[in-house]
Amino acid sequence: MRWRRNTLPAVLAATLSVLPSGRRNGYSHSGPTAVTEDSLSGAGGTAPAPDRPEPPSTSRPGEQGAHTAAGRPDTGSDRGEPRQRLRAWAELQRVSALFSVPGDALAGAAAVGRRPGRGTALAIGASLCLYEAGMALNDWADRDEDAVDRPHRPIPSGRISPAAALGAAGVLTAAGLALAARAGRPALTVATGLAATVWAYDLHLKHTKAGPAAMAAARSLDLLLGATATATGVRAPGGTGAPDNVAAAAHRGLPACLPALPAALVLGAHTYGVTAVSRHETQGGSTGTPLAVLATTTALAAAVLRESWGRAPDRSGTRRAEADAGPVARRLDTGPLGKVTDPVRLLAITLTGAYLRTAGPPLLHAALNPSPPLTQRAVGGGIRAMIPLQAALAARAGAPVTALAVMGLVPLARSLARKVSLT
């Protein structure tokens, strides 16, 4: 009898030790079994995460104790914290890439021989809105794919709902078109084409062979938007009304942006290459694409420095300082490298070298080792290289002040890229 008294507690203790004890990883006794942490699906990972039996978590992958039991609210979720929600939206919108946008309009203004003005500012605002609309729409359209390849992104991680991302895309598109309308009907026409291209790319063309061409067209249209808004936004000499309210503006209309077409094509070609590389950033494995884009980048740099793309645009009705840019632009066309003693020419050469230095090495590394991390670096380098390319195009057009202003965005973009990923 004494043996039974001593043995029974020991048997009960051994039995209880093999039963589930309380909650582990946020699950109750009746929930799924605990899942060990997988380093491949952490917040910074890019490799596909293995299949899991539980429903998607509303917390960041890789955080212990972040899962919640079915039917129970997550009191510690990032969704309820304003600072974390702000960071989630910053990641969704790729705010570190925003600094590559204003240079489009500024380079377009320089290409048509105008100083940045009210129309340029409106074009920049419209471009920023449409760019952010495209970012939100991109993640909404890729939410199922990101749940496998990038579970740390704001939508698959549950920090932003798909409905909120789609709503933001719609609101930002409307805001962009409204700002473009303030710059005149010609600018609104270009902005409408830009918005249609962005939505078509995100919803369908992205996964087709036409994807890189569509993205290139969007960047080219963005530069032409700045050129059109600037050219048609200049008041006539002695006039009092806005030019888009008179017949003269309608006569100028879209042809006013034609001098900016070569610059738009250069920027579009660069964007085509970056987009082509980005199609391999989650899986890697492409050696030929980075090499081809590296060759294209070198050819574009040579195109910026080559002889004239055409005569300087008509500057009638502009200020004296703008008219003086004509001889500067002509001096840039005195040979493949122009007069190397010309300060403006030296600036154009320096900025073109900065473009090659930013885009070239990451592409070469991705070609030598086409892994997902190095491919993503090549994409990020291509995005950052847009700023010196825009500045070089502005200097090429004889607008050194505009070129330096564009390059002033580089430190801001670099500092923000350390906090929010470009891709």
C-alpha positions in Angstrom: 0.0 0.0 0.0 2.9 2.3 0.8 4.4 1.5 -2.6 1.2 2.5 -4.3 1.1 5.8 -2.4 4.6 6.6 -3.6 4.3 5.4 -7.1 0.9 7.0 -8.0 2.2 10.7 -7.8 5.3 9.7 -9.8 3.1 8.2 -12.5 0.8 11.2 -12.6 3.8 13.6 -12.8 5.3 11.6 -15.7 1.9 11.7 -17.5 1.4 15.4 -17.1 5.0 16.1 -18.3 4.2 14.8 -21.8 1.0 16.8 -22.2 0.9 20.3 -23.7 1.8 22.9 -21.1 -0.3 26.1 -21.4 0.3 28.1 -24.6 3.4 27.9 -26.8 4.0 30.5 -29.5 0.6 31.9 -29.0 -1.5 28.7 -29.5 -3.8 27.1 -27.0 -4.1 23.4 -26.2 -6.5 22.8 -29.0 -4.6 24.8 -31.7 -1.9 23.8 -34.1 1.4 22.5 -32.8 4.2 25.0 -32.3 6.3 25.9 -35.4 10.0 26.4 -35.1 11.4 29.7 -36.4 12.7 29.6 -40.0 15.6 31.9 -40.8 14.7 31.9 -44.5 11.5 33.7 -43.8 12.8 36.3 -41.5 12.2 40.0 -41.9 15.2 40.4 -44.1 14.9 37.2 -46.1 14.1 36.8 -49.7 14.0 33.0 -50.2 10.6 31.3 -50.3 9.3 30.2 -46.9 8.3 26.5 -46.5 4.6 25.6 -46.4 3.1 26.0 -42.9 -0.1 24.5 -41.5 -1.2 27.6 -39.7 -3.0 30.6 -41.2 -0.8 33.7 -42.1 0.4 35.6 -39.1 -0.5 39.3 -38.6 2.9 40.0 -37.1 6.3 40.3 -38.7 7.8 36.9 -39.6 10.6 35.9 -37.3 9.3 37.5 -34.1 8.7 34.9 -31.4 5.4 34.9 -29.6 3.8 37.1 -32.2 1.2 34.6 -33.4 -2.2 34.7 -31.8 -4.8 32.0 -31.2 -7.8 31.8 -33.5 -10.5 34.2 -32.6 -8.5 36.2 -30.1 -7.4 39.8 -30.7 -3.7 40.5 -31.0 -3.2 43.1 -28.3 0.5 43.5 -29.2 0.1 43.8 -32.9 2.0 46.5 -34.9 -1.4 47.4 -36.5 -2.4 49.4 -33.5 0.8 51.4 -33.0 0.9 54.6 -35.0 4.7 54.5 -35.4 4.7 51.0 -36.7 1.8 51.7 -39.0 3.7 54.7 -40.4 6.8 52.5 -41.0 4.6 49.9 -42.7 3.2 52.5 -45.1 6.8 53.8 -45.7 7.8 50.3 -46.7 4.7 49.9 -48.9 5.4 53.2 -50.7 9.2 52.7 -51.0 9.6 56.3 -49.8 13.4 56.0 -50.2 12.9 55.8 -54.0 10.8 59.0 -54.0 13.9 61.1 -54.5 14.3 59.6 -58.0 11.1 61.2 -59.1 11.5 65.1 -59.0 14.5 64.9 -61.3 12.2 63.7 -64.1 10.3 67.0 -64.2 13.4 69.1 -63.7 15.3 67.3 -66.5 12.2 67.8 -68.7 12.1 71.5 -67.9 15.8 71.8 -68.8 15.3 69.9 -72.0 12.8 72.5 -73.3 15.0 75.4 -72.2 12.9 76.7 -69.4 13.6 77.5 -65.8 11.6 75.5 -63.3 8.4 77.3 -62.4 4.8 76.8 -61.2 4.1 74.2 -63.9 7.2 72.3 -63.0 6.2 72.2 -59.3 2.8 70.9 -60.2 4.3 68.3 -62.5 6.6 67.1 -59.6 3.6 66.9 -57.3 1.6 64.9 -59.9 4.6 62.6 -60.5 5.1 61.9 -56.8 1.4 61.0 -56.4 1.3 58.7 -59.5 4.6 57.1 -58.4 3.3 56.3 -55.0 0.0 55.1 -56.5 2.0 52.6 -58.6 3.9 51.4 -55.5 0.7 50.7 -53.5 -1.0 49.1 -56.5 2.1 47.0 -57.2 2.0 45.4 -53.7 -1.7 44.9 -53.9 -1.4 43.1 -57.2 1.5 41.0 -55.9 0.1 40.1 -52.5 -0.2 36.4 -53.2 3.2 36.2 -54.8 4.8 38.2 -51.9 3.2 35.8 -49.4 5.6 33.2 -50.7 8.6 35.1 -51.8 8.5 38.1 -49.5 6.3 37.4 -46.4 7.9 40.4 -44.6 6.2 42.9 -47.0 3.5 45.0 -45.4 0.5 43.3 -47.0 1.4 39.6 -46.6 2.6 40.3 -43.1 -0.8 41.8 -42.2 0.4 45.2 -41.3 -1.6 46.8 -44.1 -4.8 45.4 -45.5 -5.2 44.8 -49.2 -8.2 47.1 -49.3 -6.3 49.9 -47.7 -3.5 49.6 -50.3 -5.9 49.5 -53.2 -7.8 52.5 -51.8 -4.5 54.5 -51.4 -3.6 53.7 -55.0 -7.0 55.1 -56.2 -6.8 58.3 -54.1 -3.2 59.0 -55.1 -4.0 58.6 -58.8 -6.9 61.0 -58.5 -4.6 63.5 -56.7 -1.9 63.2 -59.3 -4.3 63.9 -62.1 -5.8 66.8 -60.2 -2.4 68.4 -59.8 -1.6 67.8 -63.5 -4.9 69.5 -64.5 -3.8 72.6 -62.6 -0.8 72.8 -64.9 -3.0 72.8 -68.1 -4.7 70.5 -70.4 -1.6 69.4 -72.3 0.0 68.3 -68.9 -3.3 66.5 -68.0 -3.2 64.6 -71.2 0.4 63.4 -70.6 -0.5 62.6 -66.9 -3.5 60.6 -68.0 -1.3 58.5 -70.3 1.2 58.0 -67.5 -1.5 56.9 -65.0 -3.0 54.5 -67.5 0.5 53.0 -68.1 1.1 52.6 -64.4 -2.2 50.8 -63.8 -1.8 48.6 -66.9 1.7 47.6 -65.8 0.8 46.7 -62.2 -2.4 44.8 -63.1 -1.3 42.9 -66.2 1.7 43.9 -68.1 4.2 43.3 -65.3 4.2 39.5 -65.8 4.4 39.7 -69.6 7.2 40.4 -72.0 5.9 43.9 -72.4 6.5 44.7 -68.7 9.9 46.4 -69.0 8.7 48.4 -72.0 5.7 49.6 -70.1 7.8 50.7 -67.1 10.2 52.5 -69.5 7.2 54.3 -71.1 6.1 55.4 -67.7 9.4 57.0 -66.9 9.6 58.7 -70.3 6.1 60.1 -69.9 7.1 61.4 -66.5 9.9 63.4 -68.0 7.6 64.6 -70.8 5.1 65.6 -68.1 7.6 68.0 -66.6 8.6 69.3 -70.0 5.0 69.9 -71.0 3.8 71.5 -67.7 6.9 73.8 -67.7 6.6 74.9 -71.4 2.8 75.4 -71.3 2.9 76.9 -67.9 4.9 80.0 -68.9 2.9 83.2 -69.1 2.9 85.1 -72.3 4.9 88.4 -72.3 2.7 91.1 -70.8 -0.1 88.6 -70.3 -2.2 88.4 -67.1 -4.0 85.1 -67.5 -2.7 81.5 -67.2 -1.6 80.3 -70.6 -3.8 77.2 -70.5 -6.8 79.5 -70.6 -5.8 81.0 -73.9 -5.6 79.7 -77.5 -1.8 80.2 -77.5 -1.3 77.4 -75.0 -3.6 75.1 -76.9 -1.5 75.8 -80.0 1.7 75.0 -78.2 0.2 72.0 -76.5 2.0 68.7 -76.6 4.5 69.8 -79.4 6.1 72.0 -76.8 7.6 68.9 -75.1 9.2 67.5 -78.3 12.7 68.9 -77.6 12.6 66.7 -74.4 12.0 63.5 -76.4 15.7 62.5 -76.6 16.2 62.9 -72.9 13.0 60.9 -72.3 14.2 58.1 -74.4 17.5 57.9 -72.6 15.7 57.8 -69.2 13.3 55.2 -70.6 16.1 53.0 -71.8 17.7 53.0 -68.4 14.4 52.2 -66.8 13.9 49.3 -69.2 17.2 47.8 -68.1 16.5 48.2 -64.3 13.0 46.6 -64.8 14.5 43.7 -66.8 17.0 42.9 -63.9 14.2 43.3 -61.3 12.3 40.4 -62.8 15.0 38.1 -61.3 15.5 39.7 -57.9 13.5 37.1 -55.9 14.9 34.0 -57.5 18.2 35.2 -59.1 19.9 33.0 -61.7 20.3 35.4 -64.6 23.8 36.3 -65.8 23.0 37.5 -69.3 20.5 40.2 -68.2 22.8 42.1 -65.9 25.6 42.0 -68.5 23.3 43.3 -71.2 22.0 46.1 -69.0 25.6 47.0 -68.1 26.4 47.4 -71.8 23.2 49.5 -72.2 24.2 51.7 -69.3 27.6 52.4 -70.9 25.9 53.2 -74.2 23.5 55.6 -72.5 26.4 57.4 -70.8 28.1 57.8 -74.2 24.8 59.1 -75.7 24.6 61.8 -73.0 28.1 63.0 -74.0 27.8 62.7 -77.7 27.1 65.5 -80.2 23.9 67.5 -80.5 20.5 65.8 -80.3 19.1 68.8 -82.2 18.8 72.6 -82.1 18.2 74.4 -78.8 14.5 74.9 -78.3 12.9 78.3 -79.0 13.3 80.6 -76.0 11.2 83.5 -77.1 9.4 85.2 -74.3 11.8 83.9 -71.6 14.0 85.7 -69.3 17.5 87.0 -70.3 19.2 84.3 -68.2 17.3 81.6 -70.0 18.2 83.0 -73.4 21.8 83.0 -72.4 21.7 79.2 -72.0 21.5 78.9 -75.8 25.3 79.5 -76.4 26.1 77.2 -73.6 24.1 74.4 -75.1 25.8 75.0 -78.5 29.2 74.9 -76.8 28.3 71.4 -75.6 28.0 70.2 -79.2 31.5 70.9 -80.3 32.6 67.3 -80.5 32.2 64.0 -78.7 33.4 65.5 -75.4 32.9 69.1 -76.3 35.3 71.7 -74.8 36.6 70.0 -71.7 37.6 73.5 -70.4 33.9 74.5 -70.3 32.6 74.3 -66.7 29.2 73.2 -67.8 30.7 70.5 -70.0 32.9 69.3 -67.1 29.8 69.1 -64.9 28.0 67.0 -67.5 31.0 64.6 -67.7 31.3 64.4 -63.9 27.6 63.6 -63.5 27.7 61.0 -66.3 30.6 59.4 -64.5 28.6 59.4 -61.2 25.8 57.7 -63.1 28.2 54.9 -64.3 29.8 54.6 -60.9 26.3 54.1 -59.3 24.8 51.7 -61.7 27.8 49.8 -63.1 29.5 47.9 -60.2 26.2 46.3 -58.8 25.4 45.1 -62.3 28.8 43.5 -62.7 28.5 41.8 -59.3 25.1 40.5 -60.2 26.4 39.1 -63.5 29.3 37.4 -61.7 27.1 36.0 -58.9 23.4 36.1 -59.9 22.1 35.5 -56.4 18.9 37.2 -55.1 20.7 39.6 -52.8 23.2 40.8 -55.4 20.4 41.0 -58.0 18.4 43.2 -55.6 21.5 45.4 -55.1 21.7 45.8 -58.8 18.1 46.9 -58.9 18.7 49.3 -56.1 21.8 50.7 -57.8 19.8 51.2 -61.0 17.1 53.2 -59.1 19.7 55.3 -57.3 21.5 55.9 -60.6 18.5 57.7 -62.0 19.3 60.8 -60.0 22.8 61.4 -61.5 21.4 60.5 -64.9 18.7 63.1 -64.6 21.3 65.6 -63.4 23.5 64.8 -66.4 20.6 65.3 -68.8 19.9 68.7 -67.2 23.6 69.7 -67.5 23.6 68.4 -71.1 20.8 70.8 -71.8 22.8 73.7 -70.5 21.1 74.0 -67.1 23.9 73.5 -64.5 21.9 75.0 -61.6 19.1 72.5 -62.2 21.6 69.7 -62.5 23.2 70.6 -59.1 19.7 70.9 -57.5 18.9 67.4 -58.7 22.2 66.0 -57.4 21.3 67.6 -54.0 18.7 64.8 -53.7 21.4 62.1 -53.5 22.3 62.5 -49.8 18.6 62.5 -48.8 17.9 59.4 -50.9 21.0 57.6 -49.4 20.1 58.4 -45.8 16.5 57.2 -46.2 17.6 54.1 -48.1 19.3 52.9 -44.9 16.0 52.8 -43.2 13.6 51.7 -45.9 14.5 49.3 -48.7 14.3 50.5 -52.3 12.9 47.2 -53.5 
